[in-house]
Amino acid sequence: MREGEMRNAKTIIIGIACAMALAYIISGIYDKAVGGDNTDGSAKSGRNVCIYDNGEYSLVDVEEYTASTLAGMMSDKWSDEMLKAVAVVVRTGIYYQMDENDRNSATQGQTKNLINESQLREIRYTESQLKKKWGGECSGIMRRAEKAVYATGGQVMKYGGEVILPAYHMISTGHTVSAQEIYGHDIPYLRQVASDVDQMAEDFSTTEIYNGDRLQKIFRKWIDADNMTDEVKVMTATESGFAQTINVFGSELEADVFKEQLGLASTNIHIDKVKDGYRIITVGVGDSLGMSLYGASVLAENGEKYDQILRYYYTGIEIAK
């Protein structure tokens, strides 16, 4: 064999060996990810979240990921049934995004059973973050979260056989709103339902007075100085009072921009001109779409089971594995 041919043969052999080694490593990681049980004793789901941390990638089973997420977002006042309800919501959100990726051929490097953490609404809390948030209560909080995940193992909400988009918010305006009102198109399981108890929440509404100079500084880059007026008012809004566009000193802004710049709790915004400037009232926390976390927690305290709570806020759904 000639020298050049020998070099080519060696290159091919090395390449095959490397490929086989890489396949073996990936196979080992995947086997560990999908086999056996999670740290809470629950069976692994076979679906994983890919996490990038400190320059390394790792796979975390959805059940374990759900427990870490729930422990970070929960209130220590939530009952066990409330924790179960939220566990199903979190898991459903992950499965929904996985199914979306599976339907989207443009998504690269992911499958129905694997998703990057960056694509998820709910980001898990690390052990250090949980310890910082909960201090000495951390172990107990984590056990409660794991228990809720274990009790609802693998359960997700479906409508017509498809995993749903489990929209939720902190506090509604006294009722939830439909997808038609927010998105402009119907989603049959996201319909308006009463959630009157939300009006008793401490953060149900907030009121603040802003003087004109302060608002002009905040919105300076959006204001047309040549056509400036003294008006600050809602121009268009949904039937439930969620602002869509706002006139800010003669310039039209999207309500989401207005909300973000002032750090408001929702776009359910009401503005009055007063002696000292502009009174801005916001109602609710979030967009009032889907399940109200405050309302759901009260239902759970009053004896409702987690599946009853979910079926109340998400119209016509089934809960299945």
Legacy VTK file of the C-alpha trace (Angstrom):
# vtk DataFile Version 3.0
C-alpha trace
ASCII
DATASET POLYDATA
POINTS 321 float
0.000 0.000 0.000
1.324 3.461 -0.903
2.123 6.043 1.769
-0.764 8.326 0.727
-3.231 5.444 0.750
-1.995 4.386 4.207
-2.590 7.903 5.546
-6.116 7.915 4.095
-6.835 4.486 5.571
-5.618 5.606 9.005
-7.804 8.729 8.785
-10.853 6.635 7.937
-10.188 4.167 10.761
-9.686 6.990 13.297
-12.854 8.681 12.078
-14.881 5.478 12.475
-13.436 4.903 15.948
-14.292 8.461 17.036
-17.828 8.159 15.674
-18.335 4.870 17.517
-16.990 6.373 20.745
-19.245 9.423 20.438
-22.268 7.239 19.771
-21.403 5.148 22.829
-21.113 8.254 25.038
-24.412 9.723 23.792
-26.106 6.357 24.210
-24.846 6.134 27.787
-26.088 9.613 28.643
-29.481 8.927 27.093
-29.820 5.556 28.833
-29.132 7.213 32.165
-31.625 9.960 31.325
-34.524 7.686 30.387
-33.900 4.659 32.577
-34.722 4.064 36.215
-36.359 6.540 38.527
-35.984 10.225 39.392
-34.541 11.405 42.679
-38.071 11.632 44.134
-38.721 7.980 43.358
-41.091 8.681 40.464
-40.680 6.893 37.151
-38.819 8.785 34.465
-40.970 10.145 31.655
-38.583 9.396 28.785
-38.769 13.101 27.872
-35.899 15.422 28.727
-34.953 19.082 28.992
-31.488 19.953 27.719
-29.727 22.311 30.124
-26.560 24.284 29.440
-24.758 25.264 32.602
-21.120 26.223 33.243
-20.066 25.185 29.761
-21.638 21.745 29.958
-24.819 20.171 28.622
-26.944 17.787 30.648
-30.342 16.139 30.308
-32.958 16.432 33.040
-36.086 14.310 32.938
-39.310 16.307 32.652
-40.603 14.962 35.986
-37.495 16.102 37.841
-37.510 19.412 35.951
-41.164 19.980 36.875
-40.405 19.469 40.567
-37.543 22.011 40.512
-39.733 24.511 38.672
-42.665 24.027 41.035
-40.459 24.444 44.114
-39.270 27.787 42.769
-42.633 29.262 41.778
-44.830 27.942 44.602
-46.090 29.776 47.638
-45.593 28.111 51.015
-49.304 28.804 51.592
-50.422 26.619 48.680
-52.234 23.429 49.642
-51.263 20.004 48.328
-54.119 20.070 45.791
-52.929 23.435 44.496
-49.419 22.050 44.107
-50.781 19.119 42.118
-52.740 21.470 39.841
-49.677 23.596 39.122
-47.508 20.501 38.600
-49.890 19.411 35.827
-49.846 22.940 34.332
-46.031 23.053 34.268
-45.705 19.557 32.796
-48.382 20.352 30.204
-46.496 23.488 29.168
-43.318 21.497 28.562
-45.125 18.798 26.565
-46.986 21.449 24.558
-43.744 23.116 23.478
-42.198 19.740 22.651
-45.176 18.921 20.438
-44.890 22.346 18.779
-41.241 21.677 17.998
-42.121 18.285 16.591
-44.619 19.937 14.241
-42.152 22.631 13.247
-39.650 21.248 10.763
-37.536 24.406 11.133
-36.598 23.464 14.704
-33.151 21.941 14.600
-31.586 19.387 16.932
-34.739 18.689 18.925
-37.405 16.008 18.912
-40.739 15.410 20.568
-38.875 13.938 23.553
-36.175 16.612 23.925
-36.275 20.396 24.286
-33.842 23.172 25.158
-34.559 24.896 28.445
-34.357 28.296 26.718
-37.601 27.527 24.862
-39.649 27.020 28.002
-41.722 29.591 29.864
-40.987 27.974 33.200
-37.306 27.874 34.076
-36.285 25.503 36.835
-34.636 26.761 39.984
-31.194 25.376 40.738
-30.405 23.956 44.152
-28.528 27.124 45.140
-31.408 29.330 43.992
-33.896 27.275 45.984
-31.723 27.479 49.097
-31.441 31.242 48.664
-35.216 31.616 48.302
-36.358 29.197 50.996
-33.431 29.056 53.417
-33.958 26.435 56.111
-37.340 25.488 54.637
-35.772 24.368 51.351
-35.764 20.629 52.023
-39.386 20.614 53.119
-40.467 22.720 50.148
-38.667 20.415 47.727
-40.274 17.346 49.296
-43.729 18.882 48.883
-43.029 19.741 45.244
-41.698 16.251 44.515
-44.721 14.688 46.224
-47.091 16.716 43.986
-45.180 15.719 40.855
-45.148 12.070 41.914
-48.896 12.132 42.669
-49.666 13.468 39.174
-46.913 11.510 37.416
-47.044 12.022 33.656
-50.457 13.719 33.658
-51.074 16.506 31.149
-54.149 18.374 29.936
-55.499 17.585 26.485
-58.298 18.854 24.265
-59.395 16.758 21.325
-56.470 14.435 21.959
-53.877 17.238 21.701
-51.828 18.704 24.552
-53.145 22.194 25.335
-51.452 25.552 25.783
-51.800 25.914 29.592
-51.965 29.690 29.907
-52.042 31.026 33.460
-51.604 34.272 35.362
-51.247 35.474 38.939
-54.484 37.428 39.567
-57.406 37.974 37.195
-59.625 41.043 36.922
-62.439 39.140 38.619
-62.913 36.809 35.684
-60.581 35.216 33.189
-60.669 36.282 29.547
-61.068 34.244 26.395
-58.372 33.635 23.812
-60.683 35.392 21.365
-60.401 38.601 23.391
-56.621 38.457 23.802
-55.434 36.759 20.601
-58.293 37.573 18.253
-59.054 33.911 17.541
-60.877 31.178 19.401
-59.144 28.498 21.472
-61.999 26.339 22.781
-60.446 25.493 26.155
-59.507 29.126 26.922
-62.892 30.667 27.629
-64.008 33.319 30.090
-64.884 31.975 33.548
-65.699 33.749 36.792
-62.925 34.177 39.361
-64.566 36.667 41.716
-62.342 35.794 44.655
-59.376 37.424 42.889
-60.864 40.793 43.826
-59.906 40.031 47.426
-56.216 39.636 46.564
-53.878 42.205 48.084
-52.408 43.039 44.661
-55.728 43.038 42.778
-55.278 46.690 41.783
-52.640 49.391 42.124
-52.868 53.149 41.763
-50.050 55.612 41.226
-49.832 59.295 40.334
-47.204 60.274 37.736
-46.382 63.904 37.006
-46.078 64.976 33.399
-42.321 65.630 33.493
-41.626 62.146 34.777
-43.733 60.511 32.055
-42.134 62.680 29.358
-38.672 61.550 30.449
-39.697 57.888 30.476
-41.307 58.012 27.041
-39.007 60.612 25.463
-37.862 58.376 22.589
-41.457 57.575 21.577
-42.809 61.141 21.729
-43.063 63.277 18.591
-41.874 66.653 19.914
-43.348 68.531 16.943
-46.865 67.244 17.587
-46.826 66.964 21.360
-50.018 67.303 23.412
-50.769 66.972 27.124
-52.930 63.880 26.655
-52.148 60.499 28.193
-55.106 58.180 27.693
-56.136 54.734 26.568
-57.107 54.780 22.886
-58.277 51.213 22.286
-59.013 48.371 24.696
-60.671 44.957 24.842
-64.138 44.479 26.300
-62.598 43.517 29.671
-60.517 46.697 29.804
-57.135 45.448 28.583
-55.522 48.382 26.802
-54.236 47.807 23.285
-52.966 51.267 22.330
-52.309 54.348 24.467
-51.941 57.994 23.458
-48.828 59.325 25.201
-48.508 63.086 24.664
-49.835 62.817 21.110
-47.947 59.659 20.104
-49.537 56.208 19.879
-47.860 53.392 21.860
-48.608 49.713 22.174
-49.995 49.000 25.632
-47.322 46.343 26.241
-44.601 48.978 25.755
-46.374 51.354 28.147
-46.708 48.576 30.723
-43.063 47.522 30.473
-41.675 51.045 30.739
-43.668 51.786 33.886
-43.331 48.302 35.374
-47.095 47.829 35.605
-48.646 44.520 36.654
-50.966 44.199 33.643
-52.272 46.007 30.572
-55.680 46.419 32.214
-54.879 50.108 32.505
-57.107 53.071 33.344
-55.772 56.652 33.133
-57.234 59.914 34.473
-55.789 63.423 34.349
-55.665 64.825 37.867
-54.346 67.970 39.491
-50.889 66.541 40.187
-50.481 64.755 36.870
-51.907 61.452 35.672
-53.512 58.777 37.817
-52.784 55.307 36.446
-54.772 52.365 37.790
-53.950 48.764 36.875
-56.196 45.800 37.602
-55.040 42.205 37.974
-51.581 40.695 37.614
-50.934 39.201 34.192
-53.255 38.876 31.207
-56.164 37.030 32.933
-55.908 34.211 30.357
-56.263 30.623 31.540
-55.912 29.669 35.194
-55.710 32.290 37.911
-53.131 31.099 40.422
-54.771 33.140 43.163
-58.261 31.885 42.320
-57.072 28.296 42.001
-55.343 28.438 45.391
-58.586 29.579 47.051
-60.550 26.792 45.356
-57.980 24.296 46.662
-58.236 25.733 50.182
-62.011 25.312 49.964
-61.700 21.603 49.254
-61.648 21.372 45.461
-59.446 18.621 44.015
-56.699 19.498 41.550
-58.495 17.928 38.592
-61.687 19.858 39.408
-59.705 23.109 39.515
-58.077 22.431 36.160
-61.368 21.470 34.504
-62.930 24.682 35.824
-60.333 27.020 34.365
-59.680 25.062 31.149
-63.006 24.372 29.444
-63.661 20.869 28.140
-60.200 19.419 28.768
-59.268 15.901 29.798
-56.393 14.959 32.081
-54.438 11.992 30.781
-50.973 10.469 30.573
LINES 1 322
321 0 1 2 3 4 5 6 7 8 9 10 11 12 13 14 15 16 17 18 19 20 21 22 23 24 25 26 27 28 29 30 31 32 33 34 35 36 37 38 39 40 41 42 43 44 45 46 47 48 49 50 51 52 53 54 55 56 57 58 59 60 61 62 63 64 65 66 67 68 69 70 71 72 73 74 75 76 77 78 79 80 81 82 83 84 85 86 87 88 89 90 91 92 93 94 95 96 97 98 99 100 101 102 103 104 105 106 107 108 109 110 111 112 113 114 115 116 117 118 119 120 121 122 123 124 125 126 127 128 129 130 131 132 133 134 135 136 137 138 139 140 141 142 143 144 145 146 147 148 149 150 151 152 153 154 155 156 157 158 159 160 161 162 163 164 165 166 167 168 169 170 171 172 173 174 175 176 177 178 179 180 181 182 183 184 185 186 187 188 189 190 191 192 193 194 195 196 197 198 199 200 201 202 203 204 205 206 207 208 209 210 211 212 213 214 215 216 217 218 219 220 221 222 223 224 225 226 227 228 229 230 231 232 233 234 235 236 237 238 239 240 241 242 243 244 245 246 247 248 249 250 251 252 253 254 255 256 257 258 259 260 261 262 263 264 265 266 267 268 269 270 271 272 273 274 275 276 277 278 279 280 281 282 283 284 285 286 287 288 289 290 291 292 293 294 295 296 297 298 299 300 301 302 303 304 305 306 307 308 309 310 311 312 313 314 315 316 317 318 319 320
